[in-house]
Structures are given as C-alpha cells and as structure tokens.
C-alpha cells in the first residue's frame, strides 16, 4: 500500500511539473512579439481639405519599435501650418474667429522622440517630445522670421487591433499638449500668442497604423 501511495505521489509530481512547464511555454509563446515595428499617422494627415484659410496642412508619421510587450520607443516626424495660436481651446468660440487669426501663417517642422507604456490590456500612456523649427510668413507668403519651439504632448489611449492577426490597428486617444519653449516670435504674432497659455487641453485624436 505504501509503495502504491509513493508511486501515485511521484506520478502526480511528474504530471504537475510537466503541466507547469507546458503552461510556462505557452505564456512565453504568447508574450513573443510577432511584430516589433509599426508605422502610424494621425487622422489629421488624411484630412487636409476644406476651407483653405483654416487648413493646417498637417502631416505626421511615427515609427515605433516594441522593446518589450509593454514598452515602445519611436521617432516622430511632423509638420503643420498654423493660422491661429495653439493655445485656443477647442471649445473656445475664438478658435475659428478671423479676428483672432495670425497676421499671416507659421510653418512648423520637426523630428522628435516618443515613449509608450502599456498600462492594462490595450490601455496605454505616451510621452512625445518634438523640437520644432518655425518659419513665420506674412499675409503674402513672404518669410518674416524664424524661431524654435519645444512641443511636448502627453497621451492616454487604447490600442484596438483590426482583423484577425491585428497587423492593422487604430488608437483613439486624448492629448494634453505643452510648449515650454517658444523663441523668436515676431511682434505681431507674439501679440496673439501672449493672449493664451502655452498648453492645449484635451485634444481628441485617432491614429491609424500597421505593424511589420
């Protein structure tokens, strides 16, 4: 009887060890990254149409590399052409009021860095740091100055895979944007800029991307 108990105990021990190894192997397999790189852009890059006076000619592209299942780093390229100060909130009636437009336009272009951390399931937080070189244009399109802006944005969003393999995806998110440095702003542009804070609260956005 003792021998039978010993045999059963050894068999159970071997079975549980094998089962645990199998579970560990499945977990490791599930944690492998099928795609480590991705490219995505914001919907603003796809919506450059409408009223030419308020068309921002916004183009943005981000390359990201998945370091771990939870950590992602990236390089971001962006350019846009603003007709009014960034500090005007979305819900402010001044946003599309010509009285508060710049006396011309400013074109900003830059390359920056991003870091994204997965928080829970598809929920993530992202930090983007984007140095921008600014060119100021008058109403006739002539250059009247140049400057530098450090543009930071803080994101919370959700990663939604599309189709079976999830190679294509969308990421709806909310941003808070902040530019602590904004140098060499020409006088008439500075008058408009100084009316507002150097941050933009609660910007809704959505990114479209592909993994490879």
SEPABA-661321 format. One record per residue (C-alpha): residue number from 1; z, y, x. Coordinates in nm, 2 decimals, padded with zeros to 4 digits. Example, Ala and Ser with C-alpha at 12.3 -4.5 7.8 and 13.67 -1.06 7.14 Angstrom:
<atom><num>1</num><c3>00.78</c3><c2>-00.45</c2><c1>01.23</c1></atom>
<atom><num>2</num><c3>00.71</c3><c2>-00.11</c2><c1>01.37</c1></atom>
This chain:
<atom><num>1</num><c3>00.00</c3><c2>00.00</c2><c1>00.00</c1></atom>
<atom><num>2</num><c3>00.09</c3><c2>00.24</c2><c1>00.29</c1></atom>
<atom><num>3</num><c3>-00.24</c3><c2>00.16</c2><c1>00.45</c1></atom>
<atom><num>4</num><c3>-00.43</c3><c2>00.24</c2><c1>00.13</c1></atom>
<atom><num>5</num><c3>-00.25</c3><c2>00.57</c2><c1>00.10</c1></atom>
<atom><num>6</num><c3>-00.33</c3><c2>00.65</c2><c1>00.46</c1></atom>
<atom><num>7</num><c3>-00.70</c3><c2>00.57</c2><c1>00.41</c1></atom>
<atom><num>8</num><c3>-00.71</c3><c2>00.78</c2><c1>00.10</c1></atom>
<atom><num>9</num><c3>-00.54</c3><c2>01.07</c2><c1>00.28</c1></atom>
<atom><num>10</num><c3>-00.78</c3><c2>01.05</c2><c1>00.57</c1></atom>
<atom><num>11</num><c3>-01.08</c3><c2>01.03</c2><c1>00.33</c1></atom>
<atom><num>12</num><c3>-00.96</c3><c2>01.34</c2><c1>00.14</c1></atom>
<atom><num>13</num><c3>-00.90</c3><c2>01.53</c2><c1>00.46</c1></atom>
<atom><num>14</num><c3>-01.25</c3><c2>01.45</c2><c1>00.59</c1></atom>
<atom><num>15</num><c3>-01.40</c3><c2>01.54</c2><c1>00.25</c1></atom>
<atom><num>16</num><c3>-01.23</c3><c2>01.88</c2><c1>00.23</c1></atom>
<atom><num>17</num><c3>-01.32</c3><c2>01.96</c2><c1>00.59</c1></atom>
<atom><num>18</num><c3>-01.69</c3><c2>01.87</c2><c1>00.52</c1></atom>
<atom><num>19</num><c3>-01.68</c3><c2>02.07</c2><c1>00.19</c1></atom>
<atom><num>20</num><c3>-01.53</c3><c2>02.38</c2><c1>00.37</c1></atom>
<atom><num>21</num><c3>-01.79</c3><c2>02.36</c2><c1>00.64</c1></atom>
<atom><num>22</num><c3>-02.06</c3><c2>02.34</c2><c1>00.37</c1></atom>
<atom><num>23</num><c3>-01.91</c3><c2>02.65</c2><c1>00.19</c1></atom>
<atom><num>24</num><c3>-01.89</c3><c2>02.84</c2><c1>00.52</c1></atom>
<atom><num>25</num><c3>-02.25</c3><c2>02.76</c2><c1>00.60</c1></atom>
<atom><num>26</num><c3>-02.36</c3><c2>02.88</c2><c1>00.25</c1></atom>
<atom><num>27</num><c3>-02.16</c3><c2>03.20</c2><c1>00.29</c1></atom>
<atom><num>28</num><c3>-02.32</c3><c2>03.27</c2><c1>00.63</c1></atom>
<atom><num>29</num><c3>-02.66</c3><c2>03.20</c2><c1>00.49</c1></atom>
<atom><num>30</num><c3>-02.60</c3><c2>03.44</c2><c1>00.20</c1></atom>
<atom><num>31</num><c3>-02.49</c3><c2>03.70</c2><c1>00.45</c1></atom>
<atom><num>32</num><c3>-02.80</c3><c2>03.68</c2><c1>00.66</c1></atom>
<atom><num>33</num><c3>-03.03</c3><c2>03.98</c2><c1>00.62</c1></atom>
<atom><num>34</num><c3>-03.37</c3><c2>03.87</c2><c1>00.50</c1></atom>
<atom><num>35</num><c3>-03.50</c3><c2>04.23</c2><c1>00.56</c1></atom>
<atom><num>36</num><c3>-03.35</c3><c2>04.45</c2><c1>00.82</c1></atom>
<atom><num>37</num><c3>-03.57</c3><c2>04.76</c2><c1>00.79</c1></atom>
<atom><num>38</num><c3>-03.66</c3><c2>04.98</c2><c1>00.50</c1></atom>
<atom><num>39</num><c3>-03.86</c3><c2>05.29</c2><c1>00.42</c1></atom>
<atom><num>40</num><c3>-03.79</c3><c2>05.51</c2><c1>00.12</c1></atom>
<atom><num>41</num><c3>-03.86</c3><c2>05.85</c2><c1>-00.02</c1></atom>
<atom><num>42</num><c3>-03.72</c3><c2>06.07</c2><c1>-00.30</c1></atom>
<atom><num>43</num><c3>-03.89</c3><c2>06.12</c2><c1>-00.63</c1></atom>
<atom><num>44</num><c3>-03.94</c3><c2>06.48</c2><c1>-00.52</c1></atom>
<atom><num>45</num><c3>-04.21</c3><c2>06.37</c2><c1>-00.27</c1></atom>
<atom><num>46</num><c3>-04.40</c3><c2>06.23</c2><c1>-00.57</c1></atom>
<atom><num>47</num><c3>-04.36</c3><c2>06.53</c2><c1>-00.80</c1></atom>
<atom><num>48</num><c3>-04.54</c3><c2>06.82</c2><c1>-00.62</c1></atom>
<atom><num>49</num><c3>-04.72</c3><c2>06.95</c2><c1>-00.92</c1></atom>
<atom><num>50</num><c3>-04.67</c3><c2>07.21</c2><c1>-01.19</c1></atom>
<atom><num>51</num><c3>-04.62</c3><c2>07.58</c2><c1>-01.15</c1></atom>
<atom><num>52</num><c3>-04.73</c3><c2>07.68</c2><c1>-00.80</c1></atom>
<atom><num>53</num><c3>-04.47</c3><c2>07.96</c2><c1>-00.80</c1></atom>
<atom><num>54</num><c3>-04.18</c3><c2>07.71</c2><c1>-00.82</c1></atom>
<atom><num>55</num><c3>-04.35</c3><c2>07.42</c2><c1>-00.64</c1></atom>
<atom><num>56</num><c3>-04.13</c3><c2>07.34</c2><c1>-00.34</c1></atom>
<atom><num>57</num><c3>-04.39</c3><c2>07.12</c2><c1>-00.16</c1></atom>
<atom><num>58</num><c3>-04.10</c3><c2>06.88</c2><c1>-00.09</c1></atom>
<atom><num>59</num><c3>-04.18</c3><c2>06.57</c2><c1>00.13</c1></atom>
<atom><num>60</num><c3>-03.92</c3><c2>06.34</c2><c1>00.26</c1></atom>
<atom><num>61</num><c3>-03.93</c3><c2>06.00</c2><c1>00.44</c1></atom>
<atom><num>62</num><c3>-03.64</c3><c2>05.79</c2><c1>00.57</c1></atom>
<atom><num>63</num><c3>-03.65</c3><c2>05.49</c2><c1>00.79</c1></atom>
<atom><num>64</num><c3>-03.33</c3><c2>05.28</c2><c1>00.78</c1></atom>
<atom><num>65</num><c3>-03.21</c3><c2>04.98</c2><c1>00.98</c1></atom>
<atom><num>66</num><c3>-02.95</c3><c2>04.74</c2><c1>00.85</c1></atom>
<atom><num>67</num><c3>-02.69</c3><c2>04.69</c2><c1>01.12</c1></atom>
<atom><num>68</num><c3>-02.47</c3><c2>04.46</c2><c1>00.91</c1></atom>
<atom><num>69</num><c3>-02.46</c3><c2>04.36</c2><c1>00.54</c1></atom>
<atom><num>70</num><c3>-02.26</c3><c2>04.67</c2><c1>00.48</c1></atom>
<atom><num>71</num><c3>-02.37</c3><c2>04.93</c2><c1>00.75</c1></atom>
<atom><num>72</num><c3>-02.70</c3><c2>05.10</c2><c1>00.77</c1></atom>
<atom><num>73</num><c3>-02.83</c3><c2>05.37</c2><c1>01.00</c1></atom>
<atom><num>74</num><c3>-03.15</c3><c2>05.57</c2><c1>00.97</c1></atom>
<atom><num>75</num><c3>-03.38</c3><c2>05.86</c2><c1>01.07</c1></atom>
<atom><num>76</num><c3>-03.49</c3><c2>06.11</c2><c1>00.81</c1></atom>
<atom><num>77</num><c3>-03.79</c3><c2>06.35</c2><c1>00.81</c1></atom>
<atom><num>78</num><c3>-03.80</c3><c2>06.62</c2><c1>00.55</c1></atom>
<atom><num>79</num><c3>-03.99</c3><c2>06.94</c2><c1>00.48</c1></atom>
<atom><num>80</num><c3>-03.99</c3><c2>07.18</c2><c1>00.19</c1></atom>
<atom><num>81</num><c3>-04.09</c3><c2>07.53</c2><c1>00.09</c1></atom>
<atom><num>82</num><c3>-03.83</c3><c2>07.73</c2><c1>-00.10</c1></atom>
<atom><num>83</num><c3>-03.89</c3><c2>08.01</c2><c1>-00.34</c1></atom>
<atom><num>84</num><c3>-03.51</c3><c2>08.09</c2><c1>-00.41</c1></atom>
<atom><num>85</num><c3>-03.17</c3><c2>08.04</c2><c1>-00.24</c1></atom>
<atom><num>86</num><c3>-03.05</c3><c2>07.68</c2><c1>-00.22</c1></atom>
<atom><num>87</num><c3>-02.70</c3><c2>07.79</c2><c1>-00.34</c1></atom>
<atom><num>88</num><c3>-02.81</c3><c2>07.85</c2><c1>-00.70</c1></atom>
<atom><num>89</num><c3>-02.66</c3><c2>07.56</c2><c1>-00.91</c1></atom>
<atom><num>90</num><c3>-02.88</c3><c2>07.35</c2><c1>-01.14</c1></atom>
<atom><num>91</num><c3>-02.70</c3><c2>07.48</c2><c1>-01.45</c1></atom>
<atom><num>92</num><c3>-02.73</c3><c2>07.85</c2><c1>-01.34</c1></atom>
<atom><num>93</num><c3>-02.97</c3><c2>08.05</c2><c1>-01.55</c1></atom>
<atom><num>94</num><c3>-03.08</c3><c2>08.23</c2><c1>-01.23</c1></atom>
<atom><num>95</num><c3>-03.24</c3><c2>07.92</c2><c1>-01.09</c1></atom>
<atom><num>96</num><c3>-03.59</c3><c2>07.99</c2><c1>-01.23</c1></atom>
<atom><num>97</num><c3>-03.55</c3><c2>08.36</c2><c1>-01.29</c1></atom>
<atom><num>98</num><c3>-03.81</c3><c2>08.56</c2><c1>-01.09</c1></atom>
<atom><num>99</num><c3>-03.56</c3><c2>08.84</c2><c1>-01.04</c1></atom>
<atom><num>100</num><c3>-03.36</c3><c2>08.62</c2><c1>-00.80</c1></atom>
<atom><num>101</num><c3>-03.66</c3><c2>08.48</c2><c1>-00.60</c1></atom>
<atom><num>102</num><c3>-03.71</c3><c2>08.54</c2><c1>-00.23</c1></atom>
<atom><num>103</num><c3>-03.95</c3><c2>08.82</c2><c1>-00.13</c1></atom>
<atom><num>104</num><c3>-04.18</c3><c2>08.55</c2><c1>-00.01</c1></atom>
<atom><num>105</num><c3>-04.11</c3><c2>08.19</c2><c1>00.09</c1></atom>
<atom><num>106</num><c3>-03.93</c3><c2>07.99</c2><c1>00.36</c1></atom>
<atom><num>107</num><c3>-04.06</c3><c2>07.67</c2><c1>00.51</c1></atom>
<atom><num>108</num><c3>-03.80</c3><c2>07.43</c2><c1>00.65</c1></atom>
<atom><num>109</num><c3>-03.88</c3><c2>07.12</c2><c1>00.85</c1></atom>
<atom><num>110</num><c3>-03.65</c3><c2>06.88</c2><c1>01.04</c1></atom>
<atom><num>111</num><c3>-03.57</c3><c2>06.53</c2><c1>01.16</c1></atom>
<atom><num>112</num><c3>-03.21</c3><c2>06.40</c2><c1>01.12</c1></atom>
<atom><num>113</num><c3>-02.98</c3><c2>06.10</c2><c1>01.11</c1></atom>
<atom><num>114</num><c3>-02.83</c3><c2>05.90</c2><c1>00.83</c1></atom>
<atom><num>115</num><c3>-02.54</c3><c2>05.65</c2><c1>00.79</c1></atom>
<atom><num>116</num><c3>-02.49</c3><c2>05.44</c2><c1>00.48</c1></atom>
<atom><num>117</num><c3>-02.19</c3><c2>05.22</c2><c1>00.39</c1></atom>
<atom><num>118</num><c3>-02.19</c3><c2>04.97</c2><c1>00.12</c1></atom>
<atom><num>119</num><c3>-01.87</c3><c2>05.00</c2><c1>-00.09</c1></atom>
<atom><num>120</num><c3>-01.89</c3><c2>04.74</c2><c1>-00.37</c1></atom>
<atom><num>121</num><c3>-02.19</c3><c2>04.53</c2><c1>-00.48</c1></atom>
<atom><num>122</num><c3>-02.47</c3><c2>04.79</c2><c1>-00.50</c1></atom>
<atom><num>123</num><c3>-02.25</c3><c2>05.09</c2><c1>-00.47</c1></atom>
<atom><num>124</num><c3>-02.28</c3><c2>05.29</c2><c1>-00.15</c1></atom>
<atom><num>125</num><c3>-02.20</c3><c2>05.62</c2><c1>00.02</c1></atom>
<atom><num>126</num><c3>-02.43</c3><c2>05.80</c2><c1>00.26</c1></atom>
<atom><num>127</num><c3>-02.40</c3><c2>06.09</c2><c1>00.51</c1></atom>
<atom><num>128</num><c3>-02.71</c3><c2>06.27</c2><c1>00.61</c1></atom>
<atom><num>129</num><c3>-02.72</c3><c2>06.53</c2><c1>00.89</c1></atom>
<atom><num>130</num><c3>-03.05</c3><c2>06.72</c2><c1>00.91</c1></atom>
<atom><num>131</num><c3>-03.12</c3><c2>07.01</c2><c1>01.16</c1></atom>
<atom><num>132</num><c3>-03.39</c3><c2>07.23</c2><c1>01.01</c1></atom>
<atom><num>133</num><c3>-03.62</c3><c2>07.48</c2><c1>01.17</c1></atom>
<atom><num>134</num><c3>-03.70</c3><c2>07.76</c2><c1>00.93</c1></atom>
<atom><num>135</num><c3>-04.02</c3><c2>07.98</c2><c1>00.91</c1></atom>
<atom><num>136</num><c3>-04.00</c3><c2>08.29</c2><c1>00.68</c1></atom>
<atom><num>137</num><c3>-04.31</c3><c2>08.41</c2><c1>00.51</c1></atom>
<atom><num>138</num><c3>-04.37</c3><c2>08.73</c2><c1>00.32</c1></atom>
<atom><num>139</num><c3>-04.55</c3><c2>08.75</c2><c1>-00.02</c1></atom>
<atom><num>140</num><c3>-04.89</c3><c2>08.75</c2><c1>00.16</c1></atom>
<atom><num>141</num><c3>-04.80</c3><c2>08.43</c2><c1>00.35</c1></atom>
<atom><num>142</num><c3>-04.75</c3><c2>08.60</c2><c1>00.69</c1></atom>
<atom><num>143</num><c3>-04.47</c3><c2>08.49</c2><c1>00.92</c1></atom>
<atom><num>144</num><c3>-04.19</c3><c2>08.74</c2><c1>00.95</c1></atom>
<atom><num>145</num><c3>-03.92</c3><c2>08.54</c2><c1>01.12</c1></atom>
<atom><num>146</num><c3>-03.78</c3><c2>08.20</c2><c1>01.22</c1></atom>
<atom><num>147</num><c3>-03.43</c3><c2>08.05</c2><c1>01.21</c1></atom>
<atom><num>148</num><c3>-03.22</c3><c2>07.74</c2><c1>01.22</c1></atom>
<atom><num>149</num><c3>-03.02</c3><c2>07.56</c2><c1>00.96</c1></atom>
<atom><num>150</num><c3>-02.79</c3><c2>07.26</c2><c1>00.98</c1></atom>
<atom><num>151</num><c3>-02.82</c3><c2>07.08</c2><c1>00.65</c1></atom>
<atom><num>152</num><c3>-02.57</c3><c2>06.81</c2><c1>00.56</c1></atom>
<atom><num>153</num><c3>-02.57</c3><c2>06.60</c2><c1>00.24</c1></atom>
<atom><num>154</num><c3>-02.31</c3><c2>06.36</c2><c1>00.10</c1></atom>
<atom><num>155</num><c3>-02.43</c3><c2>06.09</c2><c1>-00.14</c1></atom>
<atom><num>156</num><c3>-02.29</c3><c2>05.83</c2><c1>-00.37</c1></atom>
<atom><num>157</num><c3>-02.55</c3><c2>05.59</c2><c1>-00.53</c1></atom>
<atom><num>158</num><c3>-02.63</c3><c2>05.25</c2><c1>-00.64</c1></atom>
<atom><num>159</num><c3>-02.89</c3><c2>05.01</c2><c1>-00.49</c1></atom>
<atom><num>160</num><c3>-03.10</c3><c2>04.83</c2><c1>-00.75</c1></atom>
<atom><num>161</num><c3>-03.34</c3><c2>04.56</c2><c1>-00.63</c1></atom>
<atom><num>162</num><c3>-03.67</c3><c2>04.52</c2><c1>-00.81</c1></atom>
<atom><num>163</num><c3>-03.84</c3><c2>04.19</c2><c1>-00.89</c1></atom>
<atom><num>164</num><c3>-03.72</c3><c2>03.85</c2><c1>-00.77</c1></atom>
<atom><num>165</num><c3>-03.70</c3><c2>03.90</c2><c1>-00.39</c1></atom>
<atom><num>166</num><c3>-03.56</c3><c2>04.25</c2><c1>-00.41</c1></atom>
<atom><num>167</num><c3>-03.81</c3><c2>04.38</c2><c1>-00.14</c1></atom>
<atom><num>168</num><c3>-03.88</c3><c2>04.69</c2><c1>-00.35</c1></atom>
<atom><num>169</num><c3>-03.58</c3><c2>04.89</c2><c1>-00.48</c1></atom>
<atom><num>170</num><c3>-03.46</c3><c2>05.21</c2><c1>-00.63</c1></atom>
<atom><num>171</num><c3>-03.14</c3><c2>05.40</c2><c1>-00.56</c1></atom>
<atom><num>172</num><c3>-03.02</c3><c2>05.65</c2><c1>-00.82</c1></atom>
<atom><num>173</num><c3>-02.76</c3><c2>05.88</c2><c1>-00.66</c1></atom>
<atom><num>174</num><c3>-02.57</c3><c2>06.21</c2><c1>-00.67</c1></atom>
<atom><num>175</num><c3>-02.55</c3><c2>06.45</c2><c1>-00.37</c1></atom>
<atom><num>176</num><c3>-02.34</c3><c2>06.73</c2><c1>-00.26</c1></atom>
<atom><num>177</num><c3>-02.53</c3><c2>06.95</c2><c1>-00.01</c1></atom>
<atom><num>178</num><c3>-02.38</c3><c2>07.18</c2><c1>00.25</c1></atom>
<atom><num>179</num><c3>-02.53</c3><c2>07.40</c2><c1>00.53</c1></atom>
<atom><num>180</num><c3>-02.25</c3><c2>07.54</c2><c1>00.75</c1></atom>
<atom><num>181</num><c3>-02.51</c3><c2>07.70</c2><c1>00.99</c1></atom>
<atom><num>182</num><c3>-02.79</c3><c2>07.93</c2><c1>00.88</c1></atom>
<atom><num>183</num><c3>-02.90</c3><c2>08.16</c2><c1>01.16</c1></atom>
<atom><num>184</num><c3>-03.16</c3><c2>08.44</c2><c1>01.20</c1></atom>
<atom><num>185</num><c3>-03.22</c3><c2>08.50</c2><c1>00.83</c1></atom>
<atom><num>186</num><c3>-03.44</c3><c2>08.82</c2><c1>00.78</c1></atom>
<atom><num>187</num><c3>-03.28</c3><c2>09.11</c2><c1>00.60</c1></atom>
<atom><num>188</num><c3>-03.44</c3><c2>09.08</c2><c1>00.25</c1></atom>
<atom><num>189</num><c3>-03.39</c3><c2>08.70</c2><c1>00.25</c1></atom>
<atom><num>190</num><c3>-03.03</c3><c2>08.74</c2><c1>00.36</c1></atom>
<atom><num>191</num><c3>-02.95</c3><c2>08.97</c2><c1>00.07</c1></atom>
<atom><num>192</num><c3>-03.04</c3><c2>08.69</c2><c1>-00.17</c1></atom>
<atom><num>193</num><c3>-02.88</c3><c2>08.42</c2><c1>00.04</c1></atom>
<atom><num>194</num><c3>-02.54</c3><c2>08.60</c2><c1>00.06</c1></atom>
<atom><num>195</num><c3>-02.51</c3><c2>08.61</c2><c1>-00.32</c1></atom>
<atom><num>196</num><c3>-02.42</c3><c2>08.24</c2><c1>-00.32</c1></atom>
<atom><num>197</num><c3>-02.21</c3><c2>07.98</c2><c1>-00.13</c1></atom>
<atom><num>198</num><c3>-02.35</c3><c2>07.76</c2><c1>00.13</c1></atom>
<atom><num>199</num><c3>-02.33</c3><c2>07.44</c2><c1>-00.08</c1></atom>
<atom><num>200</num><c3>-02.51</c3><c2>07.29</c2><c1>-00.37</c1></atom>
<atom><num>201</num><c3>-02.30</c3><c2>07.07</c2><c1>-00.61</c1></atom>
<atom><num>202</num><c3>-02.40</c3><c2>06.76</c2><c1>-00.80</c1></atom>
<atom><num>203</num><c3>-02.77</c3><c2>06.72</c2><c1>-00.73</c1></atom>
<atom><num>204</num><c3>-02.91</c3><c2>06.41</c2><c1>-00.91</c1></atom>
<atom><num>205</num><c3>-03.18</c3><c2>06.22</c2><c1>-00.73</c1></atom>
<atom><num>206</num><c3>-03.35</c3><c2>05.88</c2><c1>-00.71</c1></atom>
<atom><num>207</num><c3>-03.51</c3><c2>05.71</c2><c1>-00.41</c1></atom>
<atom><num>208</num><c3>-03.79</c3><c2>05.46</c2><c1>-00.41</c1></atom>
<atom><num>209</num><c3>-03.82</c3><c2>05.21</c2><c1>-00.12</c1></atom>
<atom><num>210</num><c3>-03.95</c3><c2>04.90</c2><c1>00.03</c1></atom>
<atom><num>211</num><c3>-03.78</c3><c2>04.65</c2><c1>00.28</c1></atom>
<atom><num>212</num><c3>-03.95</c3><c2>04.47</c2><c1>00.56</c1></atom>
